[in-house]
Amino acid sequence: MKITVNGVATAFDAAPSVADVLSADNIALKGAVSVQVNGEFVDEGGYTETVLNDGDELDYLFFLGGGSRR
């Protein structure tokens, strides 16, 4: 099956969960990531239960912290 992960077509042998995709991309700090599946945000608590289907689009971004120096 194929899904698009951050704009890149990616093949999986079986239907992965969001957690599976993040693990495959070596994302360890799942609390520092925002995830959308087909344009809908997924709560961090639902990463394991949210299973992707063929043709789905998953996008994730990392939260960045910082501030100004004054």
MIKEBA-855361 format. One record per residue (C-alpha): residue number from 1; residue in three letters; chain; x, y, z. Coordinates in steps of 0.05 Angstrom, whole numbers. Each point is the difference from the previous one (the first is absolute). Example, Ala and Ser with C-alpha at 12.3 -4.5 7.8 and 13.67 -1.06 7.14 Angstrom:
2
NODE; seq; type; mol; x; y; z
NODE; 1; ALA; A; 246; -90; 156
NODE; 2; SER; A; 27; 69; -13
END
This chain:
70
NODE; seq; type; mol; x; y; z
NODE; 1; MET; A; 0; 0; 0
NODE; 2; LYS; A; 23; 71; -12
NODE; 3; ILE; A; -11; 62; 42
NODE; 4; THR; A; 30; 69; -8
NODE; 5; VAL; A; 43; 22; 59
NODE; 6; ASN; A; 18; 74; 0
NODE; 7; GLY; A; -8; 2; -76
NODE; 8; VAL; A; 39; -64; -14
NODE; 9; ALA; A; -34; -63; -26
NODE; 10; THR; A; 18; -56; 49
NODE; 11; ALA; A; -15; -74; -5
NODE; 12; PHE; A; -19; -45; 58
NODE; 13; ASP; A; -12; -75; 1
NODE; 14; ALA; A; -63; 7; 44
NODE; 15; ALA; A; -45; 56; 23
NODE; 16; PRO; A; 43; 41; 49
NODE; 17; SER; A; -24; 40; 59
NODE; 18; VAL; A; 23; 72; 9
NODE; 19; ALA; A; 47; -26; 55
NODE; 20; ASP; A; 30; -50; -50
NODE; 21; VAL; A; 15; 55; -51
NODE; 22; LEU; A; 32; 44; 53
NODE; 23; SER; A; 42; -59; 24
NODE; 24; ALA; A; 21; -16; -72
NODE; 25; ASP; A; 24; 72; -6
NODE; 26; ASN; A; 38; -6; 67
NODE; 27; ILE; A; -44; 51; 35
NODE; 28; ALA; A; 11; -13; 74
NODE; 29; LEU; A; -29; 64; 30
NODE; 30; LYS; A; -72; -11; -20
NODE; 31; GLY; A; -23; 54; 48
NODE; 32; ALA; A; 39; 52; -41
NODE; 33; VAL; A; -35; -17; -65
NODE; 34; SER; A; -65; 23; -30
NODE; 35; VAL; A; -33; -51; -47
NODE; 36; GLN; A; -54; 7; -53
NODE; 37; VAL; A; -31; -56; -39
NODE; 38; ASN; A; -37; 23; -63
NODE; 39; GLY; A; 0; 71; 28
NODE; 40; GLU; A; -30; -19; 68
NODE; 41; PHE; A; 41; 6; 64
NODE; 42; VAL; A; 12; -64; 40
NODE; 43; ASP; A; 5; 3; 76
NODE; 44; GLU; A; 65; -30; 27
NODE; 45; GLY; A; -42; -50; 39
NODE; 46; GLY; A; -28; -27; -66
NODE; 47; TYR; A; 66; -13; -36
NODE; 48; THR; A; -3; -75; 13
NODE; 49; GLU; A; -75; -8; -15
NODE; 50; THR; A; 0; 42; -64
NODE; 51; VAL; A; 13; -49; -57
NODE; 52; LEU; A; 15; 28; -69
NODE; 53; ASN; A; -32; -23; -64
NODE; 54; ASP; A; 30; -6; -70
NODE; 55; GLY; A; 6; 70; -30
NODE; 56; ASP; A; -4; 38; 66
NODE; 57; GLU; A; 44; 61; 12
NODE; 58; LEU; A; 36; 8; 66
NODE; 59; ASP; A; 36; 65; 16
NODE; 60; TYR; A; 39; 14; 63
NODE; 61; LEU; A; 40; 59; 26
NODE; 62; PHE; A; 42; 11; 61
NODE; 63; PHE; A; -14; 54; 51
NODE; 64; LEU; A; 57; 49; 8
NODE; 65; GLY; A; 11; 43; 61
NODE; 66; GLY; A; 38; 63; 4
NODE; 67; GLY; A; -5; 73; 14
NODE; 68; SER; A; 32; 66; -13
NODE; 69; ARG; A; 65; 24; 31
NODE; 70; ARG; A; -9; 68; 32
END
